[in-house]
Amino acid sequence: LSTNTVIIQNNDPTADIIIFMQKYQKLMTYLAGDPLGEDTMIRRAKAHKADACILLTNKNSPNSAEEDYRNILIALAVKKFVYDEKKESVEETANIPICIQLIKPESKDLYFKSLNLSPLQD
């Protein structure tokens, strides 16, 4: 396998994640920080070199709408970053497929509206 996974979370990895990462240490990178807090976090994750981006949510969040809005903002930030990095390249597409996990079903419509797309276009 040549796939590399980058995990970005606001805090240090839990004991479970550390154990999991030890098993796949050559395939995984953990970055502690806020992807919305600084452009360099998305840059450090090398999002512009990724084939896709998967955004997972905290299903135990006390505020599901806030959690969904945050994931939508992260998705938009990743898309913008990748577009800005690749827009000059004729060999690469300036878009990145994003798989985003949302808690509330109506949040999906908000995500697609923010992209000016229907659900089948992204």
C-alpha positions, 0 to 999 in steps of 0.5 A: 500500500502506498496510501497515506492518511492524515488525521487532523484533530484539535487535540493530541491523539487518544491512547486508542489512536496511538495504538492504531497508528503504531500498527500503521505508522508508515501510512498515517500522520497525525496533526494536532490543530484546528484546520480552520485556525490556520492555513498552514494546517491544511498545507501541512496535511498536503491536501493539494496532493490528496486524491480525496478528503474524508471529513468525519464528525463527532457524533456525540457532540452536544450541538449537532448543527454546530458540528455539521457547520464546522465540517462544512466550513472545513470542507469549503476551506479544503476545496479552496486551498486545493483550488488555489494550489492547483489552478495554474496546473494544466496537468491536475484538476483543481478540484478534490472529491470530499466525503463529508460526514454530517449528523443532520440530514438537512445539513447536506443541502446546506453543503451543496448550496454553499457550493452552488451544486446539486447533490449529484454534481460533487 
